Amino acid sequence: MRFSITSNPFPGLALACALTALAACTHAMAPAKAPAQGLAKTAASAPASAYTLTLRVEGVRSAKGQLRAELLGRAPGEKAHKRVTFGVQDAAPGVNLMRFENLSAGDYAVQLYHDENGNGKVDMNVLGVPQEGYGFSNVPVVQGGIPPFDRMKVTLAADASATAVLVYQP
């Protein structure tokens, strides 16, 4: 699933729509590793070159609910990215670590939200602004909608880490 926002006069609404789509994806599937065409490997078939991406999630404001994250990936030589897998874990206030294991070399990005009430969706106000925290790998300040994949990406050629800072609207 690709989220791309260009020249949108209502970036908050576009962000809300994209986060709603993310919520639908993670809620509809069991929290298990789901490999996608050549980017992720199962533990049984993972060679010595299987890597782990650790996401440091900062700014989680409460232990309520869960963190829901979608891992996007792009294989070397590919132009388009695609959904690789997702992760769901209980939230803890402050800093949380999420790990995506058994990944092949390539470019990856993570988009996530804090589902504080555990309803499996991003709750919005009447203007379409998320009322729950959201963030993206390697993007400390979210402005104007979903960042492009290349701004969020982490290139894996060894185990790596990235940081996402959750944004909560007042």
N, C-alpha and C positions, 0 to 999 in steps of 0.2 A: 504494500500500500504506500503510495507516495503522496505527501502533502506538499503542495507548492503554492505559494501566494505571490502573485505579481500584480502590481498596479491596482490593488483593491482599495476602493475608497472607504471600506469598512473593515479594517484589519482585525478589530476585536471580534467581529462576527465570523470572519474566516477562521480565526483561531478557535473560536467556540465550536464551529462545525468540525474542524480537524480533531479537536480534543474529544468531541462526541463520538467521532468515528473510531478513535483510539479506544475509548471506553467500550464501545460495542465489540471491538476485536478481542480485547483481553477478557471481557466478561463472558463471551460466548464460548471460550475454550478453556479446558482444564489447564492449570498451571504446570505444564510439563514442557520439556525441551522438544521442540518440533523442528527438526532440521529441514532446510530448504535447499534444493538443487546446488550442491557443491560448496555451500558456504559453511554449514555446520555438519559435524559428524557425530555419530552415536559413540558412546564410550567403548563399545566392543570393536568398532571399526576405526577408532581414532588412532592415527599414527603418532609417532613421536613429535610431529610438527603441529599437533593440536594445541591451540592457544586459549587463554582465558582473558576476557575483558572484565575488569572490575570497575564498576561505576560507583563513585563516591557521591552520595546524594546529600547535599547540605541544606540546612534551613527547614527541616521538617518540624512543624510547630507542635505536633502532638503525637501521642501513641494511639490515637483513634484510627481505626480503619487500616487500609493497606496502601502500599506503593504498587502501582501498576505501570510496567515499562514495556515498550515495544522496541526490539532490536531490529534495525534496518541494516542491510549489508549490500556490498557491491564487490564482486569478484575481480581480481586483477584483469585489466584489459576490457572490462565491461563499462558501459556508459550509464546504464540505468541501475538503480538500487531496488531492492525488494525486501519484503518482510522476511526475517530469518526465524525469529522466535520471540517470546515475550517472557516476562517474569512477574510474579506476584508474590509479595511478602508483607508480613505485618510491619506496620510503621513503628518507629521509636523516635522520640523527640531528639532533635539535633542532627547528628550525622548517621547515615545508614549506608551499608555497603551492599550492592547487588552484583552478583557474579554471573557471567555468561560463559560457559565452559565449552570445550571441544569445538572451537572455531577454527576454520582454515584461515590462511593468510588472505588479507583483503581489507577493504575499507568498511567501517561500521559506524553507526550513529544510534543514539538512544533518545527516545522521547517518552516522557512519563508524566504521571499525575498522582496526587495523594488523594485517594478515595476515602476521605475521612469518615463518612457515614456508612461505608461498606455496601453501597447500593449498586456498585458496578458501573456507574456512569459519572461523568463530570457534571456537577450541579452548576447551573448558570443563574445569573440574575436576569431581570426582565430585559436588559440591554444585550444579553448574550455574553457577558463577561464571566469567566469561570470564577466560582466561589471557593474552589478547592485549589490547592497548590499545583503548579505544573512547571516543567522544566525540560531542558534539552542538553545533551552532552556537549561540553566545551563551549557553552553559551551562558556566561554568567549574568548577562542582562538581556532579557527578552524585550524586543521592541518591534512593533508592527507585524506580528503574526509569526507563523512557523518559519524558523530559519532554514535556508537551503541546506541540503544534505552536506555539501562540501564544507560548510561552516561548522556543522556538528560532528564531522567525521573524526574517527580515530583509525589510523592505519596499523593493522596488526601484521607483524612479521616476527613477533615474540609476544609473551604475555605483556599486557598493557593496562593502563588505567585512564579514566577520564573522570571529570567532575561535572555534576549538574547541580545548579542552585535553584531550589523551588521558589516560585513567585506566588505570593498570596495577595489577592486584591483586597483592599479595605472594605 
